[in-house]
Amino acid sequence: MTLWPQTLLARSVLLIAVLLVLAHLAWLQIFRVSTREPRARQVSQQIVSTVNLTRAALVTAEPSKRFSLLGDIAEHEGVQVHVAQRGEKLAPLPKTEFYELVYADLRTQLGPNTHFTLSRNGVEGIWVSFDIDGDGYWVLMPESRLAGDLSWRWIGWGALVLLLAVGGAFIIVVRINRPLRALTLAAEQMGRGATPAPVDESGPLEIRTLSHAFNQMAIDRKKLDDERALLLAGVSHDLRTPLARIRLGVEMLDDKGDASMRAGIVQDIEDIDAAINQFLDFARAASSENATQDADLNALVSDLAARYERAGKHLNVQFGEVPPLPLRTLAIQRLIGNLIDNALRHGGNEVSVTTGYAKSAAFVEVLDRGPGIPQEQAERMLQPFTRMDAARSTSGTGLGLAIVDRIARMHSGRVQLLPREGGGLLARVELPVTPSVRSDE
């Protein structure tokens, strides 16, 4: 599992948020550095004013009223005056540029003998020393007077602005991502052999151009498929009539004729008729010959097995537990029938059919003991009009497996041609339990 998001929306918003956070932190740092010296001078000026006013009040006040004056100053201004003593413990100032600037400015305005600390004899506060007629005193002020403009309030406002910026970026990216998402879904439908609805050509110029190109490609592809299906259907239909006449003529031949030649002609006619049926099946593979409906895969296999039994072809069938699936029943029967015919043609009479359910997908497997298909050739054999030079392809049009693959993709499924343990071929078709199947293509 990776923490890095996989969708374009999440990645874009995350990157924009990171950039905004970095920009916000950089702005705070610039603000703090640019206001450091003015704040230091402002703080030092406040301290100097407090010290000078306190010293002036003590100097000009009558001796009998000095204590009451100090009490009033402490009560109303929060400023206390202490007499300097020997052996005082002064904590060193924090080693920051701000305190260095404040201390330097205090020494400039109050004199080079001025002391400045944040803790005297364990008592914390702003301590500044001054002299009156050679006697040493300390002024104690609350630390709140050191508070600058860069407070948590500024940080809070900055965080609010950051959240609003990220929200705006999210809305912008969503608007850009919406047409891309529609294109992705349409491309997935096209990959399954379906014809997607036209994508809305809206958004930025690049997105509109891409959507228009995709729509045009989908139209051209549908037109090409329709023309190919029409051509195959037309040719197959035109061949049916002369084939029927040839079959009738062969059956009317005198029984005294060459029986082997007659049987050969009949076999050639059946082969041609089978090839025509495959052309028609391929042309109908993506047609709306029947709508999608919930069906029992085991029941479809059972009906096919009974049909082959009546034709004298035994199948070893093993049924597993399979949930109902939205299927095009005629198309699925054609898929399974093509696999069975292929196995009987190349694998002899030892053919097995298995159904089951695993990893959120139902499956049907057709197994034979024929020569098999090399693994490196398996993907190529699913292409139309593809035949091998080996024993499995001595006859036929090369459309059987292509029809199987096309119908499987219509149901969001996939076909696997795997080597069977002990020799032979295992043709496996997986169908998702909730596939996205279009019934209007």
DOKE-485890 format. One record per residue (C-alpha): y, x, z; residue number from 1. Coordinates in Angstrom, 3 decimals, padded with zeros to 6 digits, m for minus. Layout:
// DOKE-485890
+----------+----------+----------+-----+
|       c2 |       c1 |       c3 |   n |
+----------+----------+----------+-----+
|        Y |        X |        Z | NUM |
...
+----------+----------+----------+-----+
// end
This chain:
// DOKE-485890
+----------+----------+----------+-----+
|       c2 |       c1 |       c3 |   n |
+----------+----------+----------+-----+
|  000.000 |  000.000 |  000.000 |   1 |
|  003.434 |  001.314 | m000.951 |   2 |
|  006.743 |  000.446 |  000.714 |   3 |
|  008.642 |  000.870 | m002.553 |   4 |
|  009.218 | m002.614 | m004.072 |   5 |
|  007.555 | m003.350 | m007.380 |   6 |
|  009.797 | m006.047 | m008.877 |   7 |
|  012.989 | m005.303 | m010.793 |   8 |
|  014.949 | m007.716 | m008.574 |   9 |
|  013.903 | m006.046 | m005.324 |  10 |
|  014.428 | m002.537 | m006.668 |  11 |
|  017.881 | m003.324 | m008.068 |  12 |
|  019.080 | m004.999 | m004.869 |  13 |
|  017.671 | m002.172 | m002.738 |  14 |
|  019.352 |  000.528 | m004.838 |  15 |
|  022.674 | m001.318 | m004.841 |  16 |
|  022.434 | m001.821 | m001.069 |  17 |
|  021.721 |  001.880 | m000.510 |  18 |
|  024.697 |  002.845 | m002.690 |  19 |
|  026.955 |  000.415 | m000.828 |  20 |
|  025.809 |  001.729 |  002.562 |  21 |
|  026.440 |  005.315 |  001.489 |  22 |
|  029.852 |  004.362 |  000.111 |  23 |
|  030.646 |  002.524 |  003.356 |  24 |
|  029.636 |  005.502 |  005.498 |  25 |
|  031.669 |  007.839 |  003.290 |  26 |
|  034.674 |  005.522 |  003.621 |  27 |
|  034.335 |  005.500 |  007.413 |  28 |
|  034.157 |  009.283 |  007.487 |  29 |
|  037.201 |  009.619 |  005.221 |  30 |
|  039.086 |  007.114 |  007.363 |  31 |
|  038.134 |  008.906 |  010.561 |  32 |
|  039.160 |  012.331 |  009.243 |  33 |
|  042.389 |  011.091 |  007.684 |  34 |
|  043.492 |  009.323 |  010.888 |  35 |
|  042.323 |  011.987 |  013.348 |  36 |
|  045.588 |  013.958 |  013.555 |  37 |
|  047.911 |  010.901 |  013.642 |  38 |
|  045.779 |  009.345 |  016.398 |  39 |
|  045.796 |  012.596 |  018.364 |  40 |
|  049.582 |  012.792 |  018.153 |  41 |
|  049.906 |  009.136 |  019.141 |  42 |
|  047.656 |  009.591 |  022.186 |  43 |
|  049.383 |  012.800 |  023.253 |  44 |
|  052.797 |  011.115 |  022.925 |  45 |
|  051.655 |  008.275 |  025.190 |  46 |
|  050.396 |  010.748 |  027.781 |  47 |
|  053.589 |  012.832 |  027.618 |  48 |
|  055.722 |  009.713 |  028.043 |  49 |
|  053.673 |  008.600 |  031.049 |  50 |
|  053.852 |  012.042 |  032.698 |  51 |
|  057.596 |  012.410 |  032.072 |  52 |
|  058.384 |  008.919 |  033.367 |  53 |
|  056.223 |  009.444 |  036.438 |  54 |
|  057.822 |  012.816 |  037.217 |  55 |
|  061.322 |  011.408 |  036.658 |  56 |
|  060.593 |  008.497 |  038.980 |  57 |
|  059.366 |  010.800 |  041.714 |  58 |
|  062.302 |  013.171 |  041.360 |  59 |
|  065.005 |  010.478 |  041.410 |  60 |
|  063.491 |  008.184 |  044.006 |  61 |
|  064.478 |  008.397 |  047.651 |  62 |
|  061.853 |  010.204 |  049.741 |  63 |
|  061.275 |  007.123 |  051.899 |  64 |
|  060.491 |  004.953 |  048.852 |  65 |
|  058.252 |  007.380 |  046.930 |  66 |
|  054.973 |  006.070 |  048.374 |  67 |
|  055.860 |  002.435 |  047.597 |  68 |
|  056.924 |  003.549 |  044.101 |  69 |
|  053.598 |  005.306 |  043.533 |  70 |
|  051.795 |  002.173 |  044.702 |  71 |
|  053.713 | m000.004 |  042.259 |  72 |
|  052.980 |  002.411 |  039.391 |  73 |
|  049.283 |  002.468 |  040.247 |  74 |
|  049.135 | m001.326 |  040.551 |  75 |
|  051.058 | m002.262 |  037.424 |  76 |
|  050.462 |  000.693 |  035.076 |  77 |
|  047.125 |  001.976 |  036.306 |  78 |
|  048.648 |  005.440 |  036.783 |  79 |
|  047.945 |  007.457 |  039.921 |  80 |
|  049.575 |  010.675 |  041.173 |  81 |
|  047.555 |  013.235 |  043.151 |  82 |
|  048.609 |  016.486 |  044.757 |  83 |
|  047.030 |  019.569 |  043.267 |  84 |
|  044.642 |  021.490 |  045.542 |  85 |
|  042.931 |  024.833 |  045.476 |  86 |
|  039.369 |  025.132 |  044.204 |  87 |
|  039.434 |  022.002 |  042.102 |  88 |
|  036.451 |  021.391 |  039.795 |  89 |
|  037.673 |  020.579 |  036.296 |  90 |
|  035.206 |  019.561 |  033.602 |  91 |
|  035.727 |  021.225 |  030.232 |  92 |
|  037.016 |  019.061 |  027.377 |  93 |
|  034.611 |  017.943 |  024.654 |  94 |
|  034.604 |  020.462 |  021.814 |  95 |
|  036.015 |  018.183 |  019.159 |  96 |
|  038.993 |  018.578 |  016.893 |  97 |
|  040.573 |  015.396 |  018.287 |  98 |
|  040.760 |  016.682 |  021.895 |  99 |
|  041.877 |  020.100 |  020.713 | 100 |
|  044.796 |  018.496 |  018.867 | 101 |
|  045.743 |  016.356 |  021.901 | 102 |
|  045.593 |  019.318 |  024.288 | 103 |
|  047.628 |  021.547 |  021.974 | 104 |
|  050.312 |  018.890 |  021.609 | 105 |
|  050.431 |  018.358 |  025.406 | 106 |
|  050.943 |  022.078 |  026.038 | 107 |
|  053.683 |  022.131 |  023.408 | 108 |
|  055.638 |  019.249 |  024.955 | 109 |
|  054.872 |  019.673 |  028.686 | 110 |
|  054.624 |  023.446 |  028.852 | 111 |
|  051.979 |  026.129 |  028.427 | 112 |
|  050.776 |  025.762 |  032.039 | 113 |
|  049.751 |  022.147 |  031.536 | 114 |
|  046.086 |  021.343 |  032.221 | 115 |
|  044.180 |  018.487 |  030.630 | 116 |
|  040.708 |  017.287 |  031.593 | 117 |
|  038.560 |  014.150 |  031.656 | 118 |
|  036.988 |  014.813 |  035.073 | 119 |
|  038.557 |  016.276 |  038.251 | 120 |
|  036.380 |  016.768 |  041.310 | 121 |
|  033.871 |  014.308 |  039.859 | 122 |
|  036.445 |  011.554 |  039.260 | 123 |
|  036.593 |  010.594 |  035.599 | 124 |
|  039.759 |  009.634 |  033.762 | 125 |
|  042.633 |  011.254 |  031.904 | 126 |
|  043.946 |  014.010 |  034.173 | 127 |
|  047.167 |  015.818 |  033.212 | 128 |
|  048.946 |  018.344 |  035.481 | 129 |
|  052.714 |  018.762 |  035.997 | 130 |
|  055.037 |  020.583 |  038.406 | 131 |
|  057.953 |  019.445 |  040.559 | 132 |
|  059.936 |  022.303 |  042.070 | 133 |
|  056.902 |  024.592 |  042.050 | 134 |
|  054.522 |  022.012 |  043.577 | 135 |
|  051.514 |  020.989 |  041.509 | 136 |
|  050.569 |  017.362 |  040.821 | 137 |
|  048.065 |  015.471 |  038.718 | 138 |
|  048.597 |  012.244 |  036.832 | 139 |
|  045.458 |  010.100 |  036.508 | 140 |
|  045.371 |  007.525 |  033.676 | 141 |
|  042.545 |  005.252 |  032.486 | 142 |
|  040.458 |  006.545 |  029.588 | 143 |
|  041.290 |  003.417 |  027.582 | 144 |
|  044.506 |  005.127 |  026.581 | 145 |
|  042.430 |  007.500 |  024.432 | 146 |
|  041.043 |  004.600 |  022.348 | 147 |
|  042.004 |  005.009 |  018.728 | 148 |
|  042.089 |  002.690 |  015.755 | 149 |
|  038.515 |  003.520 |  014.735 | 150 |
|  036.758 |  001.106 |  017.082 | 151 |
|  033.706 | m001.109 |  016.895 | 152 |
|  035.924 | m003.852 |  015.548 | 153 |
|  036.550 | m001.822 |  012.403 | 154 |
|  032.856 | m001.031 |  012.088 | 155 |
|  032.031 | m004.736 |  012.481 | 156 |
|  034.442 | m005.722 |  009.744 | 157 |
|  033.001 | m003.011 |  007.541 | 158 |
|  029.466 | m004.296 |  008.172 | 159 |
|  030.566 | m007.826 |  007.242 | 160 |
|  032.111 | m006.598 |  003.997 | 161 |
|  028.905 | m004.659 |  003.285 | 162 |
|  026.762 | m007.771 |  003.778 | 163 |
|  029.016 | m009.796 |  001.485 | 164 |
|  028.825 | m007.058 | m001.170 | 165 |
|  025.001 | m006.939 | m000.955 | 166 |
|  024.883 | m010.751 | m001.222 | 167 |
|  027.092 | m010.650 | m004.305 | 168 |
|  024.923 | m007.916 | m005.824 | 169 |
|  021.831 | m010.036 | m005.145 | 170 |
|  023.336 | m013.013 | m006.986 | 171 |
|  024.314 | m010.818 | m009.948 | 172 |
|  020.872 | m009.199 | m010.193 | 173 |
|  019.167 | m012.605 | m009.913 | 174 |
|  021.205 | m013.866 | m012.880 | 175 |
|  020.203 | m010.809 | m014.896 | 176 |
|  016.582 | m010.939 | m013.761 | 177 |
|  016.056 | m014.644 | m014.564 | 178 |
|  015.874 | m014.227 | m018.382 | 179 |
|  013.742 | m011.098 | m017.952 | 180 |
|  011.324 | m013.083 | m015.796 | 181 |
|  011.163 | m015.791 | m018.456 | 182 |
|  010.428 | m013.124 | m021.074 | 183 |
|  007.649 | m011.698 | m018.878 | 184 |
|  005.956 | m015.091 | m018.495 | 185 |
|  006.264 | m015.768 | m022.214 | 186 |
|  004.769 | m012.351 | m023.026 | 187 |
|  001.836 | m013.083 | m020.685 | 188 |
|  001.214 | m016.368 | m022.499 | 189 |
|  001.342 | m014.622 | m025.852 | 190 |
| m001.111 | m012.013 | m024.562 | 191 |
| m003.567 | m014.839 | m023.825 | 192 |
| m003.287 | m016.036 | m027.418 | 193 |
| m000.958 | m018.925 | m026.605 | 194 |
|  002.319 | m019.787 | m028.286 | 195 |
|  005.036 | m019.807 | m025.606 | 196 |
|  008.025 | m022.099 | m025.622 | 197 |
|  011.233 | m020.478 | m026.941 | 198 |
|  012.990 | m018.345 | m024.333 | 199 |
|  016.553 | m019.307 | m023.461 | 200 |
|  018.856 | m016.894 | m025.271 | 201 |
|  021.501 | m016.504 | m022.570 | 202 |
|  022.955 | m013.756 | m020.411 | 203 |
|  024.397 | m010.371 | m021.412 | 204 |
|  024.390 | m009.298 | m025.046 | 205 |
|  021.375 | m007.012 | m024.630 | 206 |
|  019.329 | m009.764 | m022.951 | 207 |
|  020.319 | m012.301 | m025.624 | 208 |
|  019.328 | m009.870 | m028.374 | 209 |
|  015.972 | m009.200 | m026.708 | 210 |
|  015.300 | m012.926 | m026.197 | 211 |
|  016.173 | m013.691 | m029.831 | 212 |
|  013.884 | m010.928 | m031.084 | 213 |
|  011.044 | m012.185 | m028.880 | 214 |
|  011.469 | m015.783 | m030.038 | 215 |
|  011.454 | m014.657 | m033.663 | 216 |
|  008.312 | m012.592 | m033.034 | 217 |
|  006.578 | m015.581 | m031.428 | 218 |
|  007.518 | m017.804 | m034.387 | 219 |
|  006.285 | m015.228 | m036.918 | 220 |
|  003.044 | m014.752 | m034.982 | 221 |
|  002.393 | m018.505 | m034.787 | 222 |
|  003.113 | m018.862 | m038.477 | 223 |
|  000.727 | m016.005 | m039.291 | 224 |
| m002.035 | m017.501 | m037.122 | 225 |
| m001.570 | m020.916 | m038.721 | 226 |
| m001.702 | m019.453 | m042.205 | 227 |
| m004.814 | m017.450 | m041.372 | 228 |
| m006.543 | m020.469 | m039.845 | 229 |
| m005.583 | m022.603 | m042.838 | 230 |
| m006.897 | m019.958 | m045.237 | 231 |
| m010.213 | m019.614 | m043.409 | 232 |
| m010.631 | m023.352 | m043.102 | 233 |
| m009.756 | m023.903 | m046.768 | 234 |
| m012.101 | m021.221 | m048.076 | 235 |
| m014.908 | m022.423 | m045.813 | 236 |
| m014.423 | m026.011 | m046.941 | 237 |
| m014.397 | m025.073 | m050.612 | 238 |
| m017.641 | m023.124 | m050.224 | 239 |
| m019.472 | m025.983 | m048.554 | 240 |
| m019.697 | m028.137 | m051.696 | 241 |
| m021.322 | m025.548 | m054.039 | 242 |
| m023.626 | m024.472 | m051.225 | 243 |
| m024.796 | m028.041 | m050.779 | 244 |
| m025.531 | m028.287 | m054.502 | 245 |
| m027.445 | m024.997 | m054.444 | 246 |
| m029.471 | m026.166 | m051.428 | 247 |
| m030.268 | m029.461 | m053.200 | 248 |
| m031.289 | m027.594 | m056.339 | 249 |
| m033.605 | m025.269 | m054.408 | 250 |
| m035.271 | m028.199 | m052.669 | 251 |
| m035.843 | m029.862 | m056.050 | 252 |
| m037.570 | m026.795 | m057.515 | 253 |
| m041.095 | m027.261 | m058.640 | 254 |
| m043.537 | m026.349 | m055.874 | 255 |
| m045.307 | m024.145 | m058.410 | 256 |
| m042.410 | m021.744 | m058.379 | 257 |
| m042.317 | m018.462 | m056.500 | 258 |
| m042.489 | m019.523 | m052.843 | 259 |
| m041.126 | m016.192 | m051.555 | 260 |
| m038.121 | m016.335 | m053.860 | 261 |
| m037.492 | m019.940 | m052.826 | 262 |
| m037.677 | m019.008 | m049.151 | 263 |
| m035.321 | m016.071 | m049.739 | 264 |
| m032.747 | m018.293 | m051.432 | 265 |
| m032.968 | m020.800 | m048.574 | 266 |
| m032.434 | m017.997 | m046.053 | 267 |
| m029.418 | m016.706 | m047.971 | 268 |
| m027.947 | m020.207 | m047.989 | 269 |
| m028.452 | m020.506 | m044.223 | 270 |
| m026.803 | m017.127 | m043.682 | 271 |
| m023.823 | m018.126 | m045.784 | 272 |
| m023.620 | m021.454 | m043.972 | 273 |
| m023.717 | m019.654 | m040.610 | 274 |
| m020.933 | m017.342 | m041.774 | 275 |
| m018.841 | m020.344 | m042.808 | 276 |
| m019.408 | m021.894 | m039.382 | 277 |
| m018.118 | m018.724 | m037.753 | 278 |
| m015.036 | m018.744 | m039.965 | 279 |
| m014.359 | m022.318 | m038.897 | 280 |
| m014.991 | m021.482 | m035.239 | 281 |
| m012.540 | m018.596 | m035.396 | 282 |
| m009.930 | m020.809 | m037.059 | 283 |
| m010.424 | m023.489 | m034.374 | 284 |
| m010.537 | m021.071 | m031.418 | 285 |
| m006.872 | m021.580 | m030.471 | 286 |
| m006.489 | m025.153 | m031.702 | 287 |
| m005.973 | m028.167 | m029.494 | 288 |
| m009.402 | m029.620 | m030.345 | 289 |
| m009.767 | m030.764 | m026.732 | 290 |
| m007.470 | m030.788 | m023.734 | 291 |
| m008.011 | m028.874 | m020.544 | 292 |
| m009.953 | m030.764 | m017.881 | 293 |
| m011.799 | m029.969 | m014.688 | 294 |
| m015.376 | m029.190 | m015.657 | 295 |
| m018.596 | m027.860 | m014.136 | 296 |
| m019.480 | m024.512 | m015.709 | 297 |
| m023.116 | m024.858 | m014.582 | 298 |
| m023.389 | m028.251 | m016.310 | 299 |
| m022.097 | m026.777 | m019.581 | 300 |
| m024.624 | m023.916 | m019.398 | 301 |
| m027.400 | m026.361 | m018.546 | 302 |
| m026.603 | m028.531 | m021.580 | 303 |
| m026.625 | m025.474 | m023.855 | 304 |
| m029.908 | m024.218 | m022.397 | 305 |
| m031.521 | m027.626 | m023.011 | 306 |
| m030.281 | m027.570 | m026.597 | 307 |
| m031.867 | m024.142 | m027.196 | 308 |
| m035.097 | m025.309 | m025.508 | 309 |
| m035.328 | m028.173 | m027.987 | 310 |
| m034.971 | m025.615 | m030.767 | 311 |
| m037.878 | m023.613 | m029.329 | 312 |
| m035.758 | m020.826 | m027.801 | 313 |
| m036.352 | m020.302 | m024.086 | 314 |
| m033.603 | m018.933 | m021.852 | 315 |
| m033.940 | m017.597 | m018.313 | 316 |
| m031.124 | m019.393 | m016.525 | 317 |
| m029.943 | m018.690 | m012.967 | 318 |
| m027.178 | m020.864 | m011.568 | 319 |
| m024.812 | m019.718 | m008.845 | 320 |
| m022.322 | m021.752 | m006.852 | 321 |
| m019.242 | m022.228 | m009.039 | 322 |
| m016.190 | m024.369 | m008.153 | 323 |
| m014.775 | m026.819 | m010.729 | 324 |
| m012.604 | m025.098 | m013.324 | 325 |
| m009.899 | m026.355 | m015.703 | 326 |
| m011.662 | m025.706 | m019.013 | 327 |
| m011.641 | m026.653 | m022.653 | 328 |
| m015.235 | m027.739 | m022.658 | 329 |
| m015.904 | m027.475 | m026.407 | 330 |
| m014.317 | m024.027 | m026.556 | 331 |
| m016.306 | m022.789 | m023.528 | 332 |
| m019.541 | m024.134 | m025.029 | 333 |
| m018.733 | m022.277 | m028.244 | 334 |
| m018.046 | m019.099 | m026.216 | 335 |
| m021.364 | m019.243 | m024.351 | 336 |
| m023.241 | m020.271 | m027.483 | 337 |
| m021.915 | m017.285 | m029.431 | 338 |
| m023.045 | m014.933 | m026.662 | 339 |
| m026.499 | m016.518 | m026.587 | 340 |
| m026.837 | m016.407 | m030.395 | 341 |
| m025.786 | m012.780 | m030.374 | 342 |
| m028.362 | m011.972 | m027.678 | 343 |
| m031.159 | m013.853 | m029.471 | 344 |
| m030.330 | m012.170 | m032.774 | 345 |
| m030.344 | m008.635 | m031.414 | 346 |
| m032.303 | m008.864 | m028.160 | 347 |
| m035.340 | m010.891 | m029.082 | 348 |
| m036.579 | m013.740 | m026.921 | 349 |
| m035.914 | m012.104 | m023.553 | 350 |
| m032.449 | m013.555 | m022.893 | 351 |
| m031.046 | m014.459 | m019.471 | 352 |
| m027.980 | m016.474 | m018.550 | 353 |
| m026.432 | m016.195 | m015.064 | 354 |
| m023.457 | m017.965 | m013.485 | 355 |
| m021.659 | m017.282 | m010.214 | 356 |
| m018.389 | m016.790 | m008.360 | 357 |
| m016.909 | m013.542 | m007.046 | 358 |
| m013.432 | m012.148 | m006.309 | 359 |
| m011.548 | m015.404 | m007.040 | 360 |
| m013.158 | m015.773 | m010.469 | 361 |
| m016.138 | m017.633 | m011.879 | 362 |
| m018.362 | m015.725 | m014.281 | 363 |
| m021.111 | m016.280 | m016.805 | 364 |
| m023.370 | m013.411 | m017.905 | 365 |
| m025.675 | m013.276 | m020.920 | 366 |
| m028.221 | m010.455 | m020.787 | 367 |
| m030.643 | m009.189 | m023.425 | 368 |
| m032.966 | m006.230 | m024.016 | 369 |
| m031.624 | m005.199 | m027.396 | 370 |
| m030.256 | m001.787 | m028.409 | 371 |
| m026.987 | m002.461 | m026.560 | 372 |
| m023.457 | m001.364 | m027.407 | 373 |
| m022.118 |  002.110 | m026.554 | 374 |
| m019.448 |  001.881 | m023.867 | 375 |
| m016.860 |  003.619 | m026.024 | 376 |
| m017.376 |  000.959 | m028.729 | 377 |
| m017.223 | m002.081 | m026.421 | 378 |
| m013.477 | m002.712 | m026.733 | 379 |
| m013.532 | m002.308 | m030.520 | 380 |
| m016.352 | m004.838 | m030.879 | 381 |
| m014.075 | m007.579 | m029.539 | 382 |
| m011.781 | m007.249 | m032.555 | 383 |
| m012.179 | m009.671 | m035.501 | 384 |
| m014.355 | m008.634 | m038.466 | 385 |
| m015.779 | m005.666 | m036.557 | 386 |
| m019.415 | m004.698 | m036.914 | 387 |
| m021.375 | m001.662 | m035.877 | 388 |
| m023.571 |  000.374 | m038.178 | 389 |
| m026.376 |  000.200 | m035.629 | 390 |
| m029.101 | m002.417 | m035.335 | 391 |
| m026.907 | m004.973 | m033.599 | 392 |
| m024.800 | m005.513 | m036.722 | 393 |
| m027.124 | m005.694 | m039.675 | 394 |
| m025.814 | m009.177 | m040.501 | 395 |
| m023.017 | m011.540 | m039.598 | 396 |
| m019.285 | m011.680 | m040.150 | 397 |
| m018.146 | m009.708 | m037.110 | 398 |
| m016.368 | m012.737 | m035.656 | 399 |
| m018.754 | m013.821 | m032.888 | 400 |
| m017.439 | m011.552 | m030.110 | 401 |
| m013.860 | m011.968 | m031.348 | 402 |
| m014.212 | m015.724 | m030.878 | 403 |
| m015.591 | m015.141 | m027.372 | 404 |
| m012.670 | m012.877 | m026.475 | 405 |
| m010.085 | m015.261 | m027.909 | 406 |
| m011.417 | m018.266 | m025.996 | 407 |
| m011.647 | m016.233 | m022.774 | 408 |
| m008.016 | m015.139 | m023.077 | 409 |
| m007.010 | m018.766 | m023.659 | 410 |
| m008.389 | m019.413 | m020.142 | 411 |
| m006.704 | m016.280 | m018.664 | 412 |
| m010.134 | m014.663 | m018.516 | 413 |
| m011.635 | m011.464 | m019.834 | 414 |
| m014.788 | m010.269 | m021.558 | 415 |
| m016.796 | m007.191 | m020.596 | 416 |
| m019.591 | m005.665 | m022.666 | 417 |
| m021.595 | m003.538 | m020.246 | 418 |
| m024.867 | m001.617 | m020.504 | 419 |
| m027.709 | m003.449 | m018.791 | 420 |
| m029.821 | m001.614 | m016.276 | 421 |
| m033.146 | m000.815 | m017.940 | 422 |
| m031.678 | m001.129 | m021.445 | 423 |
| m029.898 | m003.832 | m023.352 | 424 |
| m026.506 | m005.500 | m023.138 | 425 |
| m024.783 | m007.454 | m020.356 | 426 |
| m021.980 | m009.636 | m021.728 | 427 |
| m019.860 | m010.883 | m018.804 | 428 |
| m017.045 | m013.432 | m019.056 | 429 |
| m014.788 | m013.900 | m016.026 | 430 |
| m012.642 | m017.019 | m015.668 | 431 |
| m010.026 | m017.242 | m012.872 | 432 |
| m010.424 | m020.225 | m010.583 | 433 |
| m006.856 | m021.388 | m011.312 | 434 |
| m006.123 | m020.001 | m014.807 | 435 |
| m002.958 | m020.794 | m016.693 | 436 |
| m004.319 | m022.601 | m019.759 | 437 |
| m002.027 | m024.225 | m022.263 | 438 |
| m003.223 | m027.485 | m023.735 | 439 |
| m000.405 | m027.843 | m026.265 | 440 |
| m000.728 | m024.645 | m028.253 | 441 |
+----------+----------+----------+-----+
// end
